[in-house]
Amino acid sequence: MKSGSFIDGPPPADAGLFGFYLEESQQQIVVIGVPWEVTTSYGRGTAAAPDAIVKASHQLDLFDPQLQRSFGQEVAMLPISEKWRTWNRECSALALPIIEAGGRVQGKLRHDLEKINQIGDQLNVELRCLVASLLEEGKRVAILGGDHASPYGSILAHFDRYPGMGILHFDAHADLRVAYEGFLYSHASIMYNLVHEIPELAALVSVGVRDFSEDEAQIAENHPSIHAFYDHLIQAKLFQGCSWHAICQEILKPLPKEVYVSFDIDGLDPACCPHTGTPVPGGLSFNQAVYLLEQVVASGRKIVGFDLVEVAPNAKDPDDEWDTNVGARLLHRLASLTYRSNGCKM
């Protein structure tokens, strides 16, 4: 179908991301929806986010003040894998009794846990291969989750392509738990898995973390690649009169020239994302997060890829699009900043 936008009103319901009908081969940035939330242990709904964010994106005004023009046609979203949807449904049903048991399983539940871990590994392998092929074509790739386990294969593919990269991680949680509740690829374990899978990782810089265990605090303190900027320390500096600009410069210092952004929406104040699975009081404002991302670009660093995860639509009120509205706007900003940081200005 012909590419195009709809300037006289909202686009048709079947239009793609940001209201366009686009082919992946034509675009610089490719978004992959990963509807996976098997290990989510509190609130659910993130598997519905990729579809819901596409719908919400139709309401955005796409003018980018930095580019001084509309931005959106540079981004295409692949069709979501029906196999991945099926895996999510089947594994989520198997996971619920395991989660209720706190991961202390035997017999059939142990068998089910092994099956979930096996399928999670298959998903990671498939995603890693898909992302690697797109990177080989010169694309920039984004993952739209799903829970925070969903981008794991993509981050590995990005490291294969950019072995000197660092990760800028927005999150209320450290995600440094070891096989949380027995799940090897838990949403609460992704950063632990990454720093152990990639011992050469230049830096993992976590921002906004405010809900974490003693073990996670010790891992963060003792691992040479991890730099945690805890929310309570950030807020203390702000209360003492330090500017957000100065704090951003401190956050950026450990990061190398090539940066992968992993953005869990619960890193923001819950007012921005009240239906995310594990909301925590505190966090960054939307504008603080965007300003930090803008400073990544202003510093001359390159955003080589990103993910946006843990957005959950309001399951009780389909007309409430607040969470997905925020998610769509953050996705648009992340894509625009990625585009600009790679030297694509016109």
C-alpha positions as CSV (number, residue, x, y, z in Angstrom):
1,M,0.0,0.0,0.0
2,K,1.1,3.5,-0.7
3,S,3.2,5.2,2.0
4,G,1.7,8.4,3.4
5,S,0.3,10.3,6.4
6,F,-3.2,11.7,6.9
7,I,-2.9,15.4,7.5
8,D,-6.7,16.2,7.6
9,G,-7.5,13.9,10.5
10,P,-6.5,10.8,12.3
11,P,-5.4,7.9,10.1
12,P,-7.5,4.8,9.5
13,A,-7.4,2.2,12.2
14,D,-5.4,-0.2,10.1
15,A,-2.6,2.2,9.5
16,G,0.8,1.4,11.0
17,L,3.0,3.0,13.6
18,F,2.7,6.8,13.7
19,G,-0.1,6.5,11.1
20,F,1.9,5.4,8.1
21,Y,1.8,2.5,5.7
22,L,5.5,1.8,5.2
23,E,7.8,-1.0,4.0
24,E,10.7,-2.0,6.3
25,S,13.1,-1.9,3.3
26,Q,12.5,1.8,2.9
27,Q,13.2,2.9,6.5
28,Q,16.2,3.7,8.6
29,I,14.7,2.5,11.9
30,V,12.8,-0.8,12.3
31,V,10.6,-1.5,15.3
32,I,10.0,-5.1,16.4
33,G,7.1,-5.8,18.6
34,V,7.7,-8.6,21.2
35,P,4.5,-9.5,23.0
36,W,6.2,-11.5,25.8
37,E,5.3,-11.2,29.5
38,V,5.6,-14.8,30.7
39,T,7.6,-14.2,33.8
40,T,5.7,-11.0,34.9
41,S,5.1,-11.6,38.6
42,Y,2.8,-8.8,39.6
43,G,0.5,-6.7,37.2
44,R,0.2,-8.1,33.7
45,G,-0.8,-6.6,30.3
46,T,2.5,-5.7,28.7
47,A,2.0,-8.3,25.9
48,A,-0.8,-6.1,24.6
49,A,1.4,-3.0,24.5
50,P,2.9,-3.2,20.9
51,D,-0.6,-3.2,19.3
52,A,-2.0,-0.6,21.7
53,I,1.0,1.7,21.2
54,V,0.6,1.6,17.5
55,K,-3.1,2.6,17.9
56,A,-2.2,5.4,20.4
57,S,0.6,6.7,18.0
58,H,-2.1,7.7,15.5
59,Q,-3.0,10.6,17.8
60,L,0.5,12.1,17.9
61,D,1.5,15.4,16.2
62,L,4.8,14.3,14.6
63,F,6.6,17.6,14.3
64,D,10.0,17.4,15.8
65,P,11.3,20.8,17.0
66,Q,14.9,19.7,16.8
67,L,14.6,18.5,13.2
68,Q,12.2,21.3,12.4
69,R,10.0,19.0,10.4
70,S,7.7,16.0,10.8
71,F,9.4,12.8,11.9
72,G,7.8,9.3,11.5
73,Q,8.2,8.1,8.0
74,E,11.7,7.1,8.8
75,V,10.3,4.4,11.1
76,A,8.7,1.1,10.1
77,M,7.3,-1.6,12.4
78,L,7.4,-5.3,11.4
79,P,4.3,-7.4,11.7
80,I,4.2,-9.1,15.1
81,S,5.1,-12.8,15.0
82,E,2.0,-14.9,15.6
83,K,4.3,-17.7,16.8
84,W,5.6,-15.4,19.5
85,R,2.0,-14.5,20.5
86,T,1.2,-18.2,20.8
87,W,4.4,-18.9,22.8
88,N,3.4,-16.1,25.2
89,R,-0.1,-17.4,25.8
90,E,1.0,-21.0,26.3
91,C,4.0,-20.2,28.6
92,S,2.0,-17.6,30.6
93,A,-0.5,-20.2,31.5
94,L,2.2,-22.6,32.5
95,A,4.0,-19.8,34.5
96,L,1.2,-18.7,36.8
97,P,1.3,-21.7,39.1
98,I,5.1,-21.4,39.2
99,I,4.9,-17.8,40.2
100,E,2.3,-18.6,42.8
101,A,4.7,-21.1,44.3
102,G,7.5,-18.6,44.3
103,G,9.6,-20.7,42.0
104,R,9.8,-23.6,44.6
105,V,8.6,-26.3,42.2
106,Q,8.8,-30.1,41.7
107,G,7.2,-32.7,39.5
108,K,5.0,-31.2,36.8
109,L,5.8,-27.6,37.7
110,R,9.5,-28.3,37.4
111,H,8.8,-29.8,33.9
112,D,6.8,-26.7,33.0
113,L,9.5,-24.4,34.2
114,E,12.1,-26.2,32.1
115,K,9.7,-25.9,29.1
116,I,9.3,-22.1,29.7
117,N,13.1,-21.6,29.9
118,Q,13.6,-23.6,26.7
119,I,11.0,-21.6,24.8
120,G,12.4,-18.4,26.3
121,D,15.8,-19.4,24.9
122,Q,14.2,-20.1,21.5
123,L,12.7,-16.6,21.4
124,N,16.0,-15.0,22.3
125,V,17.8,-17.0,19.5
126,E,15.1,-16.0,16.9
127,L,15.2,-12.4,18.0
128,R,19.0,-12.2,18.0
129,C,19.1,-13.6,14.4
130,L,16.4,-11.3,13.2
131,V,18.0,-8.2,14.7
132,A,21.5,-9.2,13.4
133,S,20.1,-9.4,9.9
134,L,18.6,-6.0,10.1
135,L,21.8,-4.5,11.6
136,E,23.7,-6.1,8.7
137,E,21.4,-4.1,6.3
138,G,22.4,-0.9,8.1
139,K,19.1,-0.5,10.0
140,R,18.7,0.8,13.5
141,V,16.5,-1.6,15.5
142,A,14.1,-1.0,18.4
143,I,12.2,-3.5,20.5
144,L,8.7,-2.7,21.7
145,G,7.8,-5.0,24.6
146,G,6.4,-6.8,26.3
147,D,8.1,-7.1,29.7
148,H,11.8,-6.4,30.3
149,A,12.8,-10.0,29.3
150,S,11.6,-9.3,25.8
151,P,14.6,-7.4,24.4
152,Y,17.3,-9.8,25.6
153,G,18.2,-11.3,22.2
154,S,18.2,-7.9,20.6
155,I,20.7,-6.5,23.1
156,L,23.0,-9.5,22.4
157,A,22.8,-8.9,18.7
158,H,23.6,-5.2,19.2
159,F,26.7,-6.2,21.3
160,D,27.8,-8.6,18.5
161,R,27.6,-5.7,16.1
162,Y,28.9,-3.0,18.5
163,P,31.3,-4.7,20.9
164,G,32.4,-1.4,22.5
165,M,28.9,-0.3,23.4
166,G,27.4,0.6,26.8
167,I,23.9,0.4,28.1
168,L,21.8,3.3,29.4
169,H,19.1,1.6,31.5
170,F,16.0,3.5,32.8
171,D,14.2,1.5,35.4
172,A,12.6,1.5,38.9
173,H,14.3,-1.8,39.4
174,A,17.9,-3.0,39.2
175,D,16.9,-6.2,37.3
176,L,20.0,-7.9,38.8
177,R,18.2,-10.9,40.3
178,V,19.5,-14.4,39.6
179,A,16.9,-16.6,37.7
180,Y,14.1,-14.9,39.6
181,E,11.4,-17.5,40.7
182,G,13.4,-20.0,38.7
183,F,13.0,-18.3,35.3
184,L,16.3,-18.1,33.5
185,Y,15.0,-15.2,31.4
186,S,13.0,-13.3,34.0
187,H,12.1,-9.7,33.5
188,A,13.8,-9.2,36.9
189,S,17.1,-10.8,35.7
190,I,17.8,-9.2,32.3
191,M,20.7,-7.0,33.5
192,Y,22.2,-9.8,35.6
193,N,22.1,-12.0,32.5
194,L,23.6,-9.4,30.3
195,V,26.6,-8.5,32.5
196,H,27.4,-12.2,32.9
197,E,26.8,-13.1,29.2
198,I,28.9,-10.0,28.1
199,P,31.8,-9.6,30.5
200,E,33.4,-7.2,28.1
201,L,30.4,-4.8,28.3
202,A,31.9,-1.3,28.6
203,A,29.2,0.0,31.1
204,L,25.8,-0.6,32.4
205,V,24.5,2.8,33.6
206,S,21.2,2.4,35.5
207,V,19.1,5.5,36.2
208,G,16.0,5.9,38.5
209,V,16.4,2.6,40.4
210,R,14.5,2.7,43.7
211,D,13.2,-0.8,44.4
212,F,16.0,-3.4,44.7
213,S,17.2,-6.2,47.0
214,E,20.3,-6.3,49.2
215,D,21.9,-8.9,46.8
216,E,21.3,-6.6,43.9
217,A,22.8,-3.7,45.7
218,Q,25.9,-5.7,46.4
219,I,26.2,-6.9,42.8
220,A,25.9,-3.3,41.5
221,E,28.5,-2.1,44.0
222,N,31.0,-4.9,43.2
223,H,30.7,-5.3,39.5
224,P,33.2,-3.0,37.6
225,S,30.8,-2.4,34.7
226,I,27.8,-1.4,36.7
227,H,27.1,2.3,37.6
228,A,23.9,2.7,39.5
229,F,22.3,6.2,39.9
230,Y,19.7,5.5,42.5
231,D,16.6,7.6,42.6
232,H,17.0,8.7,46.2
233,L,20.5,10.0,45.5
234,I,19.4,11.8,42.4
235,Q,16.5,13.4,44.3
236,A,18.8,14.4,47.2
237,K,21.1,16.3,44.7
238,L,18.1,18.0,43.2
239,F,16.9,19.1,46.7
240,Q,20.3,20.4,47.5
241,G,20.2,22.7,44.4
242,C,22.2,20.7,41.9
243,S,20.8,21.2,38.3
244,W,19.4,18.3,36.3
245,H,21.8,19.2,33.6
246,A,24.8,18.7,35.9
247,I,23.4,15.4,37.1
248,C,23.0,14.3,33.5
249,Q,26.6,15.0,32.7
250,E,27.6,12.8,35.7
251,I,25.4,10.0,34.5
252,L,26.9,10.1,31.0
253,K,30.5,9.9,32.1
254,P,30.8,6.1,32.2
255,L,29.2,5.6,28.8
256,P,31.3,5.0,25.7
257,K,30.6,6.5,22.3
258,E,28.1,3.9,21.3
259,V,25.1,3.5,23.5
260,Y,22.2,1.1,23.6
261,V,19.1,2.5,25.5
262,S,17.0,0.1,27.5
263,F,13.9,1.9,28.7
264,D,11.5,0.4,31.2
265,I,8.6,2.7,31.5
266,D,8.4,2.2,35.3
267,G,11.6,4.2,35.5
268,L,9.3,7.2,35.1
269,D,7.0,8.6,37.8
270,P,4.0,6.3,38.0
271,A,1.8,9.3,37.1
272,C,3.1,8.7,33.6
273,C,2.4,4.9,33.6
274,P,0.0,3.9,36.4
275,H,-0.8,0.5,34.9
276,T,2.7,-0.7,34.4
277,G,3.3,-4.1,36.1
278,T,5.3,-3.0,39.1
279,P,4.9,0.8,39.7
280,V,7.1,2.4,42.3
281,P,6.7,5.9,43.9
282,G,9.4,8.4,42.8
283,G,11.2,8.2,39.5
284,L,12.0,10.6,36.7
285,S,9.5,13.0,35.0
286,F,8.9,12.5,31.3
287,N,10.9,15.7,30.6
288,Q,13.8,14.7,32.8
289,A,14.1,11.4,30.9
290,V,13.9,13.1,27.5
291,Y,16.5,15.7,28.5
292,L,18.9,13.0,29.6
293,L,18.4,11.2,26.2
294,E,18.9,14.5,24.4
295,Q,22.2,15.0,26.4
296,V,23.4,11.6,25.0
297,V,23.0,13.0,21.5
298,A,24.4,16.4,22.5
299,S,27.5,14.8,23.9
300,G,28.3,13.3,20.5
301,R,27.5,9.7,21.5
302,K,25.6,7.5,19.1
303,I,22.4,5.6,20.0
304,V,22.9,2.3,18.2
305,G,19.6,0.8,19.3
306,F,16.9,0.8,22.0
307,D,14.0,-0.9,23.6
308,L,10.8,0.4,25.3
309,V,9.2,-2.1,27.7
310,E,6.7,-2.6,30.5
311,V,4.0,-0.3,29.1
312,A,0.6,-1.8,30.0
313,P,-2.7,-0.6,28.7
314,N,-5.6,-0.2,31.2
315,A,-7.3,-3.6,31.0
316,K,-10.3,-2.4,33.0
317,D,-11.0,0.6,30.7
318,P,-10.2,0.2,27.0
319,D,-11.0,3.9,26.5
320,D,-8.2,4.9,28.9
321,E,-5.1,5.3,26.6
322,W,-3.0,7.3,29.0
323,D,-0.2,4.7,29.4
324,T,0.0,4.0,25.7
325,N,-0.2,7.7,24.9
326,V,2.9,8.2,27.0
327,G,4.5,5.1,25.5
328,A,3.9,6.2,22.0
329,R,5.3,9.7,22.6
330,L,8.4,8.2,24.3
331,L,8.9,5.8,21.4
332,H,8.7,8.7,19.0
333,R,11.3,10.6,21.0
334,L,13.6,7.6,21.2
335,A,13.4,7.0,17.5
336,S,14.0,10.6,16.6
337,L,17.0,10.9,18.9
338,T,18.4,7.7,17.5
339,Y,17.9,9.0,14.0
340,R,19.7,12.3,14.9
341,S,22.5,10.7,16.8
342,N,23.4,8.7,13.7
343,G,23.8,11.9,11.6
344,C,20.5,11.7,9.8
345,K,19.3,15.3,9.9
346,M,17.5,15.8,6.7
